Amino acid sequence: MSTAPRLTLYHNPYYSSLRQGATPENAAKKTAWRRMSVWVYASLLIGVLALIVIWQNERLQRQVMLLDANARPVIRVDIYNDYLKMYPQQAIMTAKSSDLELWALQDNASPVSLGLISPQTEDWAGINFVQQKSLKGARQLAITLEQRGGAKHGQPQGPTLYISTPLRE
């Protein structure tokens, strides 16, 4: 007497729900919800990563004081990843025909302009990638008095009014 082979059933949620009276449309809805939940989790992950990047960008990297000829603090400069924020410690007066320009001074290279600044108020200066690289290699910052519109040839032309304490990482 030979026995018929035994049929072993394995649990499969998709087929078991069909056996319980569900329709293929309901199963398709379940997979749509699963797909949507994957997108929701991916979106949350991207949002968290964006917040981390923003937080890192807003962290203060360095802080330096610009001093006058008598070594008195004139401007505090906060250095962030992609911008500088300047806080005048006293009133700074300039002629209407001139501007103040901020420079990154390096050991073995010519100064790199970080832009014109306003001496009367708190000011910020966005810095591009090239300026960020030169700022990382800079040993000091300096402010020069330039003709209206800044230095014409990319190098300081006017006198140096303020120079910073040494930059530290």
C-alpha positions as CSV (number, residue, x, y, z in Angstrom):
1,M,0.0,0.0,0.0
2,S,1.6,3.2,-1.1
3,T,0.8,6.4,0.6
4,A,0.1,9.5,-1.3
5,P,2.7,12.3,-0.8
6,R,1.8,14.7,1.9
7,L,1.2,18.2,1.0
8,T,2.9,20.7,3.3
9,L,1.4,24.2,3.5
10,Y,3.5,27.2,4.2
11,H,2.1,30.4,5.5
12,N,2.1,33.2,2.9
13,P,0.3,36.4,4.0
14,Y,-0.7,37.4,0.5
15,Y,-2.3,34.1,-0.4
16,S,-3.8,33.5,3.1
17,S,-5.5,36.9,2.8
18,L,-6.9,35.8,-0.5
19,R,-8.1,32.5,1.0
20,Q,-9.9,34.4,3.7
21,G,-12.1,36.2,1.2
22,A,-10.0,39.2,0.4
23,T,-9.8,40.4,-3.2
24,P,-6.7,41.0,-5.3
25,E,-7.7,44.7,-5.2
26,N,-7.3,44.8,-1.4
27,A,-3.9,43.1,-1.8
28,A,-2.9,45.7,-4.3
29,K,-4.0,48.4,-1.8
30,K,-1.8,46.8,0.9
31,T,1.3,46.9,-1.4
32,A,0.5,50.6,-2.3
33,W,0.5,51.4,1.4
34,R,3.8,49.6,1.9
35,R,5.3,51.4,-1.0
36,M,4.1,54.8,0.4
37,S,5.5,54.0,3.8
38,V,8.9,53.4,2.2
39,W,8.7,56.8,0.6
40,V,7.7,58.4,3.9
41,Y,10.7,56.9,5.6
42,A,13.0,57.9,2.8
43,S,11.7,61.5,3.0
44,L,12.2,61.6,6.8
45,L,15.7,60.4,6.4
46,I,16.4,63.1,3.8
47,G,14.9,65.7,6.1
48,V,17.1,64.6,9.0
49,L,20.2,64.7,6.9
50,A,19.3,68.2,5.6
51,L,18.9,69.4,9.2
52,I,22.3,68.0,10.1
53,V,23.9,69.8,7.2
54,I,22.2,73.0,8.1
55,W,23.3,72.6,11.8
56,Q,26.9,71.9,10.8
57,N,26.9,75.0,8.5
58,E,25.6,77.2,11.3
59,R,28.2,76.1,13.8
60,L,30.8,78.7,14.6
61,Q,34.2,77.6,13.2
62,R,36.5,80.3,14.5
63,Q,36.3,83.7,16.2
64,V,38.9,86.5,15.8
65,M,39.4,90.1,16.8
66,L,40.6,92.8,14.4
67,L,42.8,95.3,16.2
68,D,43.8,98.9,15.4
69,A,47.4,100.3,15.5
70,N,47.1,100.6,19.3
71,A,46.1,96.9,19.7
72,R,42.5,97.9,20.7
73,P,39.8,95.6,19.5
74,V,37.8,97.2,16.7
75,I,35.8,94.4,15.1
76,R,34.9,90.9,16.2
77,V,34.7,88.4,13.3
78,D,32.8,85.1,13.6
79,I,33.8,82.6,10.9
80,Y,31.3,80.0,9.9
81,N,31.5,77.5,7.0
82,D,30.3,79.7,4.2
83,Y,30.0,83.2,5.7
84,L,31.6,85.6,8.1
85,K,29.7,87.8,10.6
86,M,31.3,91.0,11.8
87,Y,30.5,92.9,15.0
88,P,32.0,96.4,15.3
89,Q,33.2,97.1,18.9
90,Q,33.3,100.8,18.3
91,A,32.2,103.4,15.7
92,I,34.3,103.3,12.5
93,M,34.2,106.3,10.3
94,T,35.2,106.3,6.6
95,A,35.0,108.9,3.9
96,K,32.2,108.6,1.4
97,S,34.7,108.1,-1.4
98,S,36.3,105.0,0.2
99,D,35.3,101.5,1.3
100,L,36.6,99.0,3.8
101,E,37.8,95.7,2.3
102,L,38.4,92.5,4.2
103,W,41.4,90.3,3.3
104,A,42.7,86.8,4.2
105,L,46.5,87.0,4.6
106,Q,48.4,83.9,3.9
107,D,52.1,83.0,4.5
108,N,53.3,82.2,1.0
109,A,50.5,83.7,-1.2
110,S,49.1,87.1,-2.0
111,P,46.1,88.3,0.0
112,V,42.6,87.1,-1.0
113,S,39.7,89.6,-0.8
114,L,36.7,88.4,1.2
115,G,34.7,91.4,0.1
116,L,33.7,94.9,1.1
117,I,32.2,95.5,4.6
118,S,30.0,98.0,6.2
119,P,31.7,99.5,9.3
120,Q,28.6,101.0,10.9
121,T,26.4,98.0,11.5
122,E,26.6,94.3,12.1
123,D,27.4,92.9,8.8
124,W,27.9,89.5,7.2
125,A,29.8,88.4,4.1
126,G,29.0,85.3,2.1
127,I,32.2,83.6,1.0
128,N,32.6,81.3,-2.0
129,F,34.5,78.0,-2.3
130,V,37.8,79.7,-3.4
131,Q,37.5,82.2,-0.5
132,Q,36.8,79.3,1.9
133,K,40.0,77.5,0.8
134,S,42.1,80.7,1.2
135,L,40.5,81.4,4.6
136,K,41.4,77.9,5.8
137,G,45.1,78.6,4.9
138,A,45.0,82.2,6.2
139,R,47.1,83.2,9.2
140,Q,45.4,86.5,9.7
141,L,42.6,88.8,8.5
142,A,43.1,92.4,7.6
143,I,40.9,95.4,6.7
144,T,42.2,98.0,4.2
145,L,40.9,101.4,3.2
146,E,40.2,101.2,-0.5
147,Q,38.8,103.6,-3.1
148,R,35.0,103.3,-3.7
149,G,34.2,99.8,-5.0
150,G,37.2,98.1,-3.6
151,A,40.6,97.1,-4.9
152,K,40.6,97.2,-8.7
153,H,43.4,94.6,-9.4
154,G,42.6,92.0,-6.7
155,Q,45.4,93.3,-4.4
156,P,45.2,95.8,-1.6
157,Q,46.0,99.3,-2.7
158,G,45.2,101.4,0.4
159,P,46.6,101.4,3.9
160,T,45.9,98.6,6.3
161,L,43.7,99.9,9.1
162,Y,43.1,96.8,11.2
163,I,44.8,93.4,11.4
164,S,43.5,90.4,13.3
165,T,44.9,88.2,16.0
166,P,46.3,85.0,14.6
167,L,43.7,82.6,13.3
168,R,43.3,79.3,15.0
169,E,41.4,76.2,13.9
